[in-house]
Structure formats: C-alpha cells, structure tokens
C-alpha cells in the first residue's frame, strides 16, 4: 500500500525573496552586507550538537584533519538520537565494500541524476568511508527517515525549481532530526539561526519556533538557496555560502583573483567550509549507494509516518489533545516540534500535525478538547490586574477590592473599625480573630 508521507497539508504561502541581484552585485558592499546578515550560521557534521533532552555529544571539529585515520568523530552527529530510534540493520555485508577502487566511487557519483556537480577526490573518499564504514547505523536510520522527509523536500524544491539533490543538506545539518539544536543557537532540520529564520518569514518566539516546522523551514531554506544561486550561479558555491555565509565566499573569490569555482577558492575558505562540500558529496553517495555497502533501511519502531494536519486559530495545549485522543505526548511533540512549550498560541492560524486516523476524532471532539483542563493549561494568564492603591488612611492600600491596613502602636479594633466605617464584628470575621487582641505591624483585611 502506498504510504501517504505527509508532514503538513497546509502549505503556507511565504513571500518570495524577489530582489533582483545581478552578477556584478557581488562587488556591491551593500549587497554583501545584506547577504552576510542573511547567512545561515549552520554547524556542519562534526560541530557539537544538542541532540535530545539536553544530551550533547562532544565532538572534535572535523577540520583538524581530513585524513581518514584521524576523522574518528564524524559518526557522532546525531548518533545518540539515532540509536534511540532504531535497533539494527538486517543487511549483512558479504564482501569488503570499503576498499573499492577510486574508479568505482567516481563512476557511481557520475551516474547519479544530478544538476549539482559531484566530483570525486581523496577528501570525498574519506567522508564516504566515514559514512559507510563507521556510521552504518546512522545511514540506515537516515535512509528510513528519508521516506518521511524527502517527499516533502522534493515537493518544495520542485516548486522553487531547485535541484532535488539539495534535499541531502539536512543530512549533514541535522541528520534529519527536526528537534536538533546546536550550541550556537541554530535549530531544526535546516539549522537556521533565529535572525535568519525571521528574515525569511519564520516565527520565532517563546511559544513557537518555526525553524523546527519541517514545511516552513524547508520553504525558508529554498528561498535562501535560490537567492544565493541568483548571485553565484554555481551550486557548490551556494552550498559553501549556506555553511559560512556569503561574505566569506566573497572574500575567498577576491583572494582567488575572481575565480568562481569552489575548488579554486578552496584554500581561501574558512577551514570548516572546505570540508562541507566534500561531506555533501559523500552524503549523496551514502544515501544512494548504502545498500551496495550492506546498509539497509532501519526497521520502523512504532513511528507514525501517515499524518495529516488541522488548521486552527484556537489556543490549546498538546496535553489536551493527548488526553482526549489517546496519543502519547512524545509522539505529539515529534509531530509538532515547532511548539516549544507544547502550546498553540491561537489568535492566528496554526497547524496541528496528527496521525491520520486521529484527524476525524479531533474534528468531532474539538470543543471538548479545547475545554479540557483549560483553566490550568491555557487560561492561566491574567488579562488584567488591579494595581495596589494607597488609600487616604495612612498605612492602608487596596488591591482587587480588598483594603489592607497595617496596625500601629495604640490602635484598637474599635478605632480601626471607626476609621473604615465597619463593625468590630466584621473585622474579626474578615481576619479570623477570636478576641480583640491585635499586634503592632500585623495587617488587617477590610473586605468592603
């Protein structure tokens, strides 16, 4: 049965980045400055990344050396999160696939139906081996998760007329973990920084972080990539700019005497970016030829792949949905990672992603879902308060209709009752007093 791999059926229309940028504008300081501010400061494969539940995998920057014997940490990216999701792979390697001649790797890369050039060299080989030799479980998991995310990526890339192979960028940015957060603040599948996300129309605040919304973040990434291609007209330079920013690419072009080819400006790029394109090429290889290296898709562990969405402007808490539709909170959070505090703010239209078989019940039960524990879950914010007001009587102030008076030396209940035009009996009742004894410094309530 054909799987309906829907993350979100509501396709929000984001304004296209329409500014015309000519080839010559790369030398325009104003354009360069604007592009610097738009650049995504994403982490590449081996930067420290918060993976799940505050777990941070310590890794050594991969740019210390590209030599395969020293690249011992490339598999650490999202490995902890990956192993929680899968068990093992059923594939069994029947022959050594890691000592293939260069001609095989080169021929396989050339055979891929790609617009972006995927050349082969010793650096690319080193990263291919890190994927297929040292990280087979991670590749197995990503091969399975690609069934969930790649149809979405391809649909959006197609609408923006961008090469489909750009769908492999989230492989090296987030290992297809929509909850991924870097230690510098990048988040989501495409690892947007907050300022860049907002620049491309993503909502980022205390309750909503659309950098983690698979559809909206993909829309934003496509707009960014398209704007970069309008300048460089070279996809490898665009990929480099995605990693280090347009400003650094522009500087490298100048230092290379105007050459506009990634491998020509390679020595002048930041150290981490030099390996970013080789890793991208290796990710293309691993995801397409993993089975030739004995890597099968990871088994599914009770993960919802068939989903649909509801559009709503009602404020609600995911716990209300969980309790009424019998969906685990962990699953709801996985399907709706953009709601950082489990709350749909309401007021504007937001999407709620649900297992497909729960959409009908949600529609039928919507009123009771929103009413469920509403006071404690979503209505616990005061819309208005009465500020304390000092009364004309010294030492008294009024809050929410109640006056508070601080007892002074020499005060009696009778005297205080006379000041506030009430009886001693009322004062005793309001303050739970059993006799007429009062103490200096204590407060009395006058409820009138």
Order of alpha helices (4+ residues) and beta strands (2+ residues): alpha-beta-beta-alpha-alpha-alpha-alpha-alpha-beta-alpha-alpha-alpha-alpha-alpha-alpha-beta-beta-alpha-alpha-beta-beta-alpha-alpha-beta-beta-beta-alpha-alpha-beta
